Amino acid sequence: MECVPLEMAPYAAAGASAHKYSVIVPTYNERKNLPIIVWLLEKTFRENSLAWEIIIVDDASPDGTQEVARQLQGIYGEDKIILKPRAGKLGLGTAYIHGLNFCTGDFVIIMDADFSHHPKFIPQFIQLQQAHDLDIVTGTRYRNSATPRLPSGLTTPGGVHGWDVKRKLVSRGANFLADTVLNPGVSDLTGSFRLYRLPVLRHIITLTQSRGYVFQMEMMVRARALGYTVGEIPITFVDRIFGESKLGADEIVGYAKGVWALFVGI
């Protein structure tokens, strides 16, 4: 299959104007990244004539992230940029739970604020969801084509840029472990760039017990167990531009424990 750059394949979603897309963006010390990711999101939604809002869940960042978010509200409007801070660093999973309380769209997109997830893939998420009436679309670093098939057929192979060999091996190993033990039916369990129907996300999130980075994995395992339909779009994952990664040894150990807990409990 010939790979066509996304910027050469503009997509106008049929019937997309009937839907609204809420983006939940958890932040901690993302002052430098936030204005650019918001600009890219606004550009993507505007060019594809999509209704949107961004819910920023900030965990008391000491670098001024909340002040930047307020400035963005002045630029794009408080109906588009919704700041819902929390009192401290409470974890990724609970950030999504908190943000979900303020979503007014009928679809929810979850993604990182650090450019690891580029908004240019969102139109393909939406196209795949609409073509196959899917409940969830998740980005994958480990496929070369969409599944089910994207009607346009235009995708770029998934991949990772900016990681050293050690981190790539850790990621591959984590996904291999989860795939072997849990058989979730998706190629990238540890990814966190996803599109959900709002009621589906609300249902799954009420059942999810994990927190931190295991949260994403449990969400997908439970979605499959509940019979929800899931599609995958290849994405290019780029390591963060500004700031430091929040993944440490404790998260890796917690992930392994989480795989076992899901194997026993689901």
C-alpha positions, 0 to 999 in steps of 0.5 A: 500500500502506498503511504500518503502523508496526512497533509496531502489527504485532507478529510472532511467527515461526512455528517461530522457537524452533527457531533461534538468532540470533547478533548480531555488533556491532563497537564502537569508542568506543560506551560510550554507545550499547552499553547501549541497543542491547543493551536493544533487542535483548534486548527484540526477541528476548524479545517474539518468543520467539527464542533469541539471543546478542550478540557484541561485537567491540571494537577497544580503545576508549579510552572504556570500551566494554569495561567497559560490555560487562562490566557488561552481561554481569552483567545479561544473562549471559555466555552472552548477551553475549559480549565478544571484544575485539581489540588495536587498531582493525583494521577493520570487515571483520575485526571480522565475521570475528573475531566469526564464530568465536564464534557458536553460532547457526544465523543471524547478524545483523550491525549497527551499535551506534550506532542506525543500525540499529534492532532493530525490523526484525529480526522482518521480516528473519526473517519474510521469510527463513522465508517464502521460505527465503532465504540472506540478508536485507539492509536497504535504505534505497532501497525502499518494499516488501520483495522478495520480498513479505513475507507480512504485507505490512506494511512502512514505506518505506526512508529516511535521517534525520539526513544532510545533502544532501551525504552523501545524494548520496554514498551514492546515488552510491556505490550507483548506481556499484556497481549500474551496474558490478556489477549485484548485484541489490540496491538497497542495496549499502553497507548493513551490516544483514543476516541470514545463514545461518551456513554461507552467511556462513562460505562467503562470508567466506572468499572476501572479500578487501576490508576496511573499508567495501568489505567489505559490498559485496563480500560481497553481490556474491559472494553473488549470484555464488555463487547464494545467494538474497537478500531485502530489507527496507526500513529507516529508517537514522538517523545515529548519536546519540552519537559521531562517524562513522567514514566519511572521505575514505580510505574513499570513495576505497577504495570506488571502488577496491573497485568497480573491483577487484570488476568486474575480479575477479568 
